[in-house]
């Protein structure tokens, strides 16, 4: 199949990130044409000056529009892109030089209409960034929810690193107005239409996630709030794994309470789990401070996600209002 790739990258008030992303794209080792569509989503701090520095080096189409959110901005970019296969990325990513060749090789070997790639921590990332990356990607936390290498046609891509064919995008109508959660919503709708997905392990990006632990808590809380809404929209998509952060938090507080009754074994299980997180992160990152911070990142992830999931489950289940009315901040 003759593939022509269009990168579609929404950006909102992050010009410096675009510079780093575009610099990484100049180093791609790919000898076929491709294009880069950057969508400025109503930013107050525009990236036009930076983008124009790279126009002599890269095939860039720079678009500006009013602020309507990341999902709609991606749709806007795909409407104006010339490729037959779109690659969606966030502005805070860095792309390794082999990325496009890895995608083409995989799609030529077994074609699918949408795929996802992993995210990795670049050596230059801060210890906090590496710890947050660990919490979001490890199978010991929630990193396995999207699927794995062994999951055939059931991998849920995330919009910081995903590809979708023009055919699949046109058939589905693209991303919805919910955020976060627009990417699993799109995956579930595409599966219903008979399109297949897969993970391309070699097509990874370095996802910087420039947030601190406070911002991380707010982010994962929103992730938790979105999931019951998606379960309501897509009956049959429910999985026990979505309850794991909440159940862990309840188990932890139960274990602490049982200490007053001199019941020690529940807390021993918690300590064992924390030890496994530490050892796994230490083995992967080869960095003691990152391993310790990974414990904190995992705790923040579970607490934030669990609280958001619990609140949303109660309100979505028992409220007579639509999710858009209950959680207006989750919709554009």
N, C-alpha and C positions, 0 to 999 in steps of 0.2 A: 504494500500500500504506500502511495506517495503522501508523506506526512509533511505538512507545513505548520510549524508551531508559532503560536502567538502568546507571549507572556502577557498576562493582564494583572496589573498591580495597582490597587487603590492606595492612595496616600492621604493622610489627614494630619497636617501640622507636624510633619516629621521630615524636613528636608535633608537633615544630616544622614538619616538612615538611607534615603534614596541614593545619596552619594556612594555609600559603602556597597549597597546592592548593585548599583550600576557598575561600579569598579569590578566587582566579582564577575559580572556578566561579560566584561571585556576580556576575561581570561578563559571563556568557554572554548573548549577544543571541539569544534563542530564545524564541518566544512560545507554545510548546506544553509540556504537562506532561512531566517527566522525574523520575527519582529517583536518589539517591546511596546506595549500599550500602557501608559501611565495615566491613571485617572485621578486628578486632583479633586478631592471630594469637599469642595467648599472651604478649603484651608485658609486660615488667617496668615499662616506662615507658608507661603507658596514655595514650591521647589523649582520654579521655572528657570532661575539663574543656574542652578546646579544641573538640571536636565540639559540645558543648552550647551553646557561644557562637554557633554557626552554625545551629542548629536553627530559630530564628525566621526565618532568611534563606533556607534551602535545605531541600528535601524529603529529609531524611537518615534512613536506617535504620542504626543503629549496633549491630553485632553483636560479641560476644566469644566466644572459643573457646580451647581448648588449642593449643599450638604444633604444627602439622603441616606447615608449609612453605607457600610462596606458591601453588603449583599447587592443592593441596587447599583452601586458603583461598579461592581464586577460585571453585572448584566450590561451596564452602559458601555463598558469597555469591550465586551464580547460582541455587542451589536455593531461596533465600529472596527473590529479587528478583521484582518484579511485571511487568517489561517483557517485550517479545517480541524485543528486540534488546539484547544486553549490550555495554557498552563497558568493556574491561579497561584499567586504568591502574596504574602504580606510584605510590607516595606521593611520590616525588621529582620529580614533573612539575608544570608549570604549563600551564594550558589557555588558549589565546587565545579571545577573545570570540566569534569566528565559528565555532568548532569544530563545534558540533552542527548548525548550519545547513549547513555544508559537507558533513557526513556525510549528512544527510537529502537534500540536493540530488543528491549523487552516487548514493545508493542508489535514489532515485526515477527517476533517469536510466537506470541499469543496475544492477539489483539483484544482489547476491551475498550469500552466507550468511556470509562472513567477509571482513574487510578489515584492512589495516594502514595506519598513517599514519607520516610521517617524524618525526624528532626534530631539533630545532634548538637552537642556543645562544642564550640570552637575553642581551641587552647587559649585564645585571647580573652575569653569571657571571664567575668568576675566570678568569685566563689559562690556568691548568691545566685547568679544566673545559672551556674552549673548545677547547684542544688535544686533550683526550681525545675530545670530541665529534667533532672533525675526523677523528681516527684511526678512529673507529667508523662514520663515515658516508661518507667519501670513496670514490669509485670507484677512486682510486689505491691504496687500502689494501684493506680487505675489505668496504667499504660496499656493493658491488654484488652480494654473494652472495645476498641475499634476493630480488633481482629488481629491475626498474626500471619506469619508465613505459611502456616498450615491451613489457614482459612481460605478455601477456594470460593471466589466470587462473592465474598461477604466481608470485604474490608471497607470500613467507612473512612474515606479520606477527610482530612481537615484542610480548610481553605488557606492555610499558610503554605501548603505544598500539595496541590492536587492538579490533575489534568482531567479535561472533559472534552469529548468530541463535539463539533458543531451540531451534529445530528442529535446527540443526547441533550445538549443545551436547548436546542429549539423545541424538542419534543416535551421537555419538562417545564419550560418557561424560566429556567434558571433559578437563582437564589430568591428566597422569600425575604420578608421584611423583619423577621425575628433576628435578634442578635444579643448574645451569642446563640448558637444552635442552628444557624442557617445552613451549615455544611452537613450535619447529620440529617437534617430535614430533606435536603436535596438528595442525599444518598438513598434515603428510604423511598422517596418518590421515584427515583431512577430504577431501583430494584423492582418496584411495582410495575413499571413499564417494560420490564424484561431486559434491562441493560445490566451488564456484568461489570464488576470492579475487581481490582486486585491491588496488592501492595507491590511496589517495585523497590526492594530493599536498597538497591544501589543508587536510587534517585533520592538521596537525602539532601537536606539543606541544613545550614547552621542557623537556628532560630534564636535570635538574641534575647527576646522577651525583656526589654528594659524596664523592669518593674522591681519594686522592693517587696518585702513580705506583706506590708499593709495592702498594697495594690493587688498582690497575689491573692490575698484573702478575699477581697471584693470580687476579683475575677472568677475564682472558683465557686464563690457563692452564687454568682450568676449562672455558672455552668449547672450547678445543682438545681436552681430554680427552673431552668429551661427543660430539663429532662422529663419531668411529669407532663409538661405541655406536649412534648413530642410523643410521649406514650399515649396521650389522649388523641392526638392527631393521627397516629399510626398504630392502631390496635395490632397487637402481635409483636411489636418491637420491644416489649418489656423484657428485661433480663435481671436476674437476681444480682448480677454484678453492680448494677446501678444503686443498689441498696447498701453496698459494702461500706462506703465511708460513714454513713449514718449508723449502721450496725456496729461498726468499730468504735465510734464515739460513745454510743450507749453502753457497749461492753466495757470501755475504759472507765467511765464514770461508775458503772456497777462494780467493777473491780476495786475502785477506790473506796466505795461505800462498804464493801464486804471486809475491808481491812479492820473496820471497827468491830466486826464480829469475829475477828481472828481467822478469817478465811483467806488464805494467801495464794492458792493456786491460780485464780483468775488473773491476778496481777502478774504472776510468773509468766503466763502466756503473753501478756502485753510486753513484758520485758524481753522475752524471746523474740517477738516480732520486731521490736525496736532494734535488737541486736542484729537480726537478719538484714534490716534496712541499712544499718551501719556497715556491715561486712560487704554487702552487695555494692553499695555506693563506693566504698573504699576500693573494691576490686575493679570497678569500672572507671573511676576517676583518678585513682592512684594519688589521692589527695586527702589528708586527714581532716583539715578544716571543712572541705566540701562534704565529706562523709558525715561529720557532725551536723553541718547545716542541712543536710538531706533529711535528718531526723526531724528538724524543725519544719522544713518545707512540707514533709509528708503530714505532720500533725496539723499544720495550717490548711493544707489541702483537704484533709478529711473533715476538719471542723467546719470550714467554710462551705464545702460542698454539701456536707451532711445537714447543716442548718438550712441552707437554701433548698435542698431537696425536701426536707420535712415541711417547711413552710409552704412550698409550692404544692406538694402532694395534698396537704390539708385543704388549701384554698381551691385548687383545681378540682378536687373530688367533691367538695361540699358547696362551693359557691355556684350560684346560678348565672353568674356573669361569665362572659368570654374571657379567655386569658389576656387578650389585648386590653380589657378593661381592668382586670385585676393587677396586671404587671405592665403598665404603659411604658416603663423605662426599658423594657426588653424588646420594644418594637419601634421601628422607624416609620 
